[in-house]
Amino acid sequence: MSFTKRAFDNVRALGNRHPQVLRGLMGHFPDHTQQWGVDLTAEELDFVAIRDAFMAQEIPEALDDILYLSTALGNSTGWSMIERQAEEDGLQLPHHNADLTDTDMAVLAAIHNWPANLALLERANARARIHAKSVFKYYPMEVELRHKYRAPTPETLAEAEELLRDHYVAKGYIHASQGHSVRIIPYDFENEIWFLIGYAAKKQRFRGCQNDGEMQSFDFNPEQYDAVVYNKVYGDIRMNTKNWRKKDHAKYRLAIGRMLLDNGGAFSPSKKMVTLSPLEQAHAADLFATDDIAGLAQIEPVELKYGPFAEPRTFTMTADKGSSLRIENDLAPRLVPADSRMIRAVFEYRLADSPRRCRLSLSAGNKIGYERDGDSMVLEQWLRARGFLLSLVEDAANALQEAA
């Protein structure tokens, strides 16, 4: 998986790395180190030579990955993701050194017990993606196929990767030589399975000035991740993608359907799953109880956009900070006037294990915006129980109880 080397286009950025960490890293790539004349035994490292080696057009793939991903994970949040991923994968980490930065520690984590930890940074970076703010588009299952679910195997993952590689190359997103950049990383939870699809995005080109004053052009294909999640209980999938191209989503549905259900046409491209109609009901204020949803401490409506059925106008109600439209509403137990159509809703929620208040946004159709992807597993239970998220397969509303 070859990403951008842009973090090392000048000596100053490279100099932020601890010399001993650089020695340890480059020691695992002796041929490349020697090719660029880097003397690892020298008392003072030649950072100009190291920069040229790291910015070379031809660079070992594993070295390129470590350089990029250690930069991406070079903060306290990134290190916590590395620790969590290492524990899940049963991998050992080096003893934490107070004299090293998080970026240095990320490099050491990758080269510890070489080469056992080589994939650790990629998986940790993908895990960090799960905790990002994002919008998901939902695709329901039209025909009952949940009983055909099978966990992915190395063979079925490889088949799905090959299908997506061919798609990216055929569409001109990447060159055939960059096909190795396409990887599918699974995260299997009790009720959901996540797939982080990493690949090289469209080429970008920059021109910049080196420390020696010379201008130079840099071409690279930046890293990109898309997320596809299959709900084992309800049988639908949702996607968060950098680009919302219909043909890309079609290939994802095909690849995931074949891999998990042996059916590439399992998911509907047109059926709607997200509805705001519960907010139009006479007792909409009663929707916001959380006693029946494990892990959800509170959820409140803070912004509602609606319009009268007979008029083209729209209205937006917004709650004061720290308050709720369930409380600040003269229409109670209604939330919006009768004979209104809901257009958009924003909820503020707090999970039981966190003091942080986050936001959840819904628009009629098939898209939901989550503050953190990882919160969706709790929020979806409330959304489905209150009728905001629909399912097409029979008895899906009782699937959680049946699965238990």
C-alpha positions in Angstrom: 0.0 0.0 0.0 1.9 3.1 -1.2 0.8 6.4 0.2 2.2 9.9 0.0 5.7 10.8 1.3 4.9 14.5 1.6 5.8 14.7 5.3 9.4 14.3 4.4 9.8 16.8 1.5 12.1 19.0 3.7 14.9 18.3 6.1 13.1 20.1 9.0 10.2 17.8 9.0 12.5 14.8 8.9 14.6 16.2 11.7 11.6 15.8 14.0 12.3 12.1 14.1 14.7 10.8 16.7 18.0 9.7 15.1 18.1 6.4 16.8 14.6 5.6 15.6 15.6 6.4 12.1 18.6 4.2 12.4 16.5 1.3 13.6 13.9 1.8 10.8 16.4 2.1 8.0 18.4 -0.8 9.3 15.5 -3.1 8.1 16.0 -1.8 4.6 19.8 -2.1 4.0 19.6 -2.3 0.2 17.7 1.0 -0.1 19.8 2.6 2.6 23.0 1.8 0.8 21.6 2.8 -2.6 21.1 6.3 -1.3 24.5 6.5 0.5 23.1 6.7 4.0 25.7 5.8 6.6 23.8 4.5 9.7 27.1 4.2 11.6 28.0 7.9 11.3 27.9 9.9 14.5 25.7 12.5 12.8 23.1 11.3 10.3 23.0 12.9 6.9 19.3 14.1 6.9 19.6 15.4 3.3 20.5 11.9 2.1 17.8 10.3 4.2 15.2 12.8 2.8 16.2 11.9 -0.7 16.0 8.2 0.1 12.5 8.6 1.7 11.3 10.8 -1.2 12.6 8.6 -3.9 10.3 7.4 -6.7 11.2 3.8 -6.0 11.0 3.0 -2.3 10.2 -0.3 -0.5 6.5 -0.5 0.1 6.8 -1.4 3.7 9.1 1.5 4.4 6.7 3.9 2.6 3.8 2.6 4.6 5.6 3.0 8.0 6.7 6.6 7.1 3.2 7.7 6.2 1.2 5.9 8.8 3.5 6.8 11.7 3.0 10.4 10.8 -0.8 9.9 10.5 -0.9 8.2 14.0 1.7 10.5 15.5 -0.4 11.9 18.4 -1.9 10.7 21.7 -5.1 9.5 20.0 -3.2 7.6 17.3 -1.0 5.9 19.9 -4.1 4.8 21.9 -5.4 3.3 18.6 -2.1 1.4 18.2 -2.3 0.1 21.7 -5.9 -1.1 21.3 -5.1 -2.7 17.9 -2.0 -4.5 19.3 -4.0 -5.9 22.2 -6.8 -7.1 19.8 -4.2 -8.7 17.5 -2.2 -10.2 20.3 1.0 -8.3 19.3 3.7 -7.0 21.7 4.6 -3.3 21.8 8.0 -1.8 22.8 8.3 -0.2 26.2 7.0 3.4 26.1 10.0 5.8 26.2 9.3 9.2 27.7 12.0 10.8 25.5 10.3 9.8 22.3 7.4 11.4 20.5 4.2 9.6 19.6 5.4 9.5 16.0 8.7 7.9 17.1 6.8 5.4 19.1 4.6 4.5 16.2 7.7 3.7 14.1 9.1 1.5 16.9 5.7 -0.2 17.2 5.9 -1.2 13.5 9.4 -2.5 13.6 9.1 -4.3 17.0 9.6 -8.0 16.7 10.2 -7.5 13.0 8.3 -8.3 10.8 5.4 -9.5 13.0 4.0 -6.0 13.5 4.3 -4.8 9.9 0.5 -4.5 9.4 -0.2 -3.0 12.8 -0.1 0.7 11.8 -2.4 0.1 8.9 -5.0 -1.6 11.1 -4.7 1.0 13.8 -5.1 3.8 11.2 -8.2 2.1 9.9 -9.6 1.8 13.5 -9.0 5.5 13.9 -11.2 5.9 10.8 -14.1 4.2 12.6 -14.1 6.9 15.2 -14.3 9.8 12.7 -17.3 12.0 12.0 -19.1 10.9 8.9 -22.3 10.5 6.9 -23.5 7.0 6.0 -25.8 6.0 3.2 -28.0 2.9 3.8 -28.9 0.1 1.5 -31.5 -2.4 2.7 -31.8 -6.1 2.0 -34.9 -6.8 -0.1 -35.0 -10.6 0.1 -34.3 -12.6 3.3 -30.7 -13.7 3.1 -29.5 -13.2 6.7 -29.3 -17.0 7.2 -26.7 -17.2 4.4 -24.2 -15.0 6.2 -20.7 -16.3 6.3 -17.7 -14.7 8.0 -15.1 -13.5 5.5 -12.0 -15.7 4.9 -8.6 -14.8 3.4 -9.9 -16.2 0.1 -13.1 -14.3 -0.1 -11.4 -11.1 1.0 -8.8 -11.5 -1.7 -11.7 -12.0 -4.3 -13.4 -8.8 -3.1 -10.1 -6.9 -3.3 -9.5 -8.1 -6.8 -13.0 -7.1 -7.9 -12.4 -3.6 -6.5 -8.9 -3.3 -8.0 -10.3 -4.1 -11.4 -13.0 -1.4 -10.9 -10.6 1.3 -9.8 -8.2 0.6 -12.7 -11.1 0.4 -15.3 -12.5 3.7 -14.1 -9.0 5.4 -14.3 -8.7 6.1 -10.6 -5.4 4.3 -10.3 -2.9 2.6 -12.6 -2.7 -1.2 -12.8 0.7 -1.0 -11.1 -1.0 0.6 -8.1 -3.4 -2.3 -7.6 -1.6 -3.5 -4.5 -2.8 -0.3 -2.8 -6.3 -1.7 -2.6 -6.9 -3.5 0.7 -10.0 -4.5 2.7 -9.6 -4.5 6.5 -12.3 -6.2 8.4 -13.4 -5.5 12.0 -15.8 -8.1 13.2 -18.2 -7.1 16.1 -21.0 -9.0 17.6 -23.9 -7.5 15.6 -21.9 -5.8 12.8 -18.9 -6.3 10.6 -17.0 -3.3 9.4 -14.8 -3.1 6.3 -12.3 -0.3 5.9 -11.4 -0.2 2.2 -8.1 1.5 1.7 -6.8 2.6 -1.7 -4.7 5.2 -3.5 -6.9 8.1 -4.4 -6.6 10.3 -7.5 -3.1 11.6 -8.1 -2.2 15.0 -6.7 0.6 17.2 -7.8 2.4 20.0 -5.8 5.4 22.2 -6.4 7.3 23.4 -3.5 10.6 24.9 -2.4 13.3 22.8 -0.7 15.5 24.2 2.1 18.3 24.7 -0.4 16.0 27.0 -2.4 15.4 24.7 -5.3 11.8 24.2 -6.5 10.7 20.6 -7.0 7.4 18.9 -8.1 5.9 16.1 -6.0 3.4 13.7 -7.4 1.6 11.2 -5.2 -1.7 9.3 -4.7 -2.9 10.2 -1.2 -4.4 7.5 1.1 -8.1 7.2 1.1 -10.5 5.0 3.2 -14.1 4.1 2.6 -16.2 2.3 5.2 -18.8 -0.4 4.5 -20.7 -1.9 7.4 -23.0 -5.0 7.3 -25.5 -5.3 10.1 -25.8 -9.0 10.9 -29.0 -8.6 12.8 -31.0 -6.5 10.3 -29.3 -7.5 7.1 -28.6 -4.1 5.6 -25.4 -2.3 4.8 -24.3 1.3 5.1 -21.4 3.1 3.5 -19.3 6.2 4.2 -17.2 7.1 1.1 -15.0 9.9 0.1 -16.8 10.2 -3.2 -20.5 9.4 -3.5 -20.3 7.9 -7.0 -23.1 5.5 -7.8 -20.9 3.1 -9.7 -18.4 2.9 -6.7 -21.3 2.1 -4.4 -22.6 -0.5 -6.8 -19.2 -2.3 -6.8 -19.1 -2.2 -3.0 -22.6 -3.7 -2.8 -21.5 -6.4 -5.2 -18.3 -7.2 -3.5 -19.7 -7.3 0.0 -22.8 -9.2 -1.0 -20.8 -11.9 -2.7 -18.3 -12.2 0.2 -20.8 -12.4 3.0 -24.0 -13.8 1.4 -22.8 -15.3 -1.9 -25.2 -12.9 -3.6 -24.0 -9.8 -5.3 -27.6 -8.4 -5.7 -28.5 -8.7 -2.0 -28.8 -5.0 -1.4 -31.3 -2.6 -3.0 -29.8 0.5 -4.6 -33.1 2.5 -4.6 -35.3 1.5 -1.6 -35.5 4.1 1.2 -34.6 3.3 4.8 -34.4 6.7 6.5 -37.7 8.5 7.4 -38.5 11.5 9.5 -42.2 10.7 9.8 -42.1 9.8 13.5 -41.4 13.5 14.2 -44.6 14.5 12.5 -46.7 12.4 14.8 -49.0 13.9 17.5 -46.9 12.5 20.4 -43.4 12.9 18.9 -42.1 14.3 22.2 -42.5 10.8 23.6 -39.9 9.4 21.2 -36.9 10.4 23.3 -36.9 7.9 26.1 -33.7 5.9 26.4 -34.4 3.3 29.2 -34.8 0.6 26.6 -31.5 1.3 24.8 -28.4 0.0 26.5 -25.5 2.4 26.3 -27.6 5.5 25.4 -27.9 7.9 28.4 -29.8 10.8 26.7 -31.0 12.0 23.3 -32.8 15.2 22.5 -34.0 17.1 19.4 -32.1 20.4 19.0 -32.9 21.4 15.4 -35.9 20.7 13.3 -36.5 21.8 9.7 -40.0 21.4 8.4 -42.5 22.9 5.9 -46.3 23.0 5.7 -47.7 20.5 3.2 -49.6 23.2 1.3 -46.8 25.8 1.2 -43.3 26.0 -0.4 -41.9 27.7 2.7 -39.7 26.0 5.2 -39.1 26.8 8.9 -36.2 25.8 11.2 -36.5 25.6 15.0 -33.3 25.6 17.0 -33.0 24.9 20.7 -30.9 27.1 23.0 -27.5 25.7 23.9 -27.9 23.0 26.6 -31.6 22.8 26.1 -34.0 20.8 23.9 -36.9 21.4 21.5 -38.8 18.7 23.5 -38.8 21.1 26.4 -38.8 24.5 24.6 -41.9 23.8 22.6 -45.4 25.2 22.9 -46.8 22.4 20.7 -46.1 19.6 23.2 -46.6 16.7 22.9 -46.1 17.6 19.2 -42.8 18.8 18.0 -43.9 20.5 14.7 -47.3 21.8 13.7 -49.9 19.4 12.4 -49.9 18.9 8.6 -46.2 19.6 8.3 -43.6 17.6 6.4 -40.2 17.0 8.1 -37.1 17.9 6.1 -34.2 17.6 8.5 -33.6 16.8 12.1 -30.6 17.1 14.4 -30.4 15.3 17.8 -27.9 15.8 20.6 -27.0 12.6 22.4 -24.7 11.4 25.2 -23.6 7.8 25.6 -23.7 6.2 29.0 -19.9 5.8 29.2 -19.0 9.3 28.2 -19.7 12.9 29.4 -19.4 14.2 25.9 -22.4 15.5 24.0 -22.4 14.7 20.3 -24.8 15.3 17.4 -26.7 13.0 15.1 -28.3 14.4 11.9 -31.0 12.8 9.7 -32.4 13.8 6.3 -35.2 12.0 4.5 -33.9 9.5 2.1 -31.0 7.2 3.0 -28.3 9.2 4.8 -27.5 9.7 8.4 -24.7 11.8 9.8 -22.9 10.5 12.9 -20.5 12.5 15.1 -18.5 9.3 15.6 -18.8 6.2 13.4 -18.3 4.0 16.4 -21.4 5.5 18.2 -23.6 4.2 15.4 -23.9 0.7 16.9 -25.8 2.2 19.9 -27.6 5.0 18.1 -29.0 2.6 15.4 -30.9 0.7 18.1 -32.7 3.8 19.1 -33.3 4.9 15.5 -34.8 1.5 14.6 -36.9 1.2 17.7 -38.4 4.7 17.1 -39.1 4.1 13.4 -36.5 6.4 11.9 -34.6 3.4 10.3 -36.7 1.0 8.4 -36.0 -2.6 7.2 -37.5 -4.4 4.3 -36.9 -8.0 5.4 -39.7 -9.7 7.3 -39.6 -9.6 11.1 -36.5 -7.4 11.1 -38.0 -5.3 13.9 -37.7 -8.3 16.3 -34.3 -9.5 15.0 -32.3 -8.4 18.0 -34.5 -10.3 20.4 -34.5 -13.3 18.1 -30.7 -13.2 17.8 -30.3 -13.1 21.6 
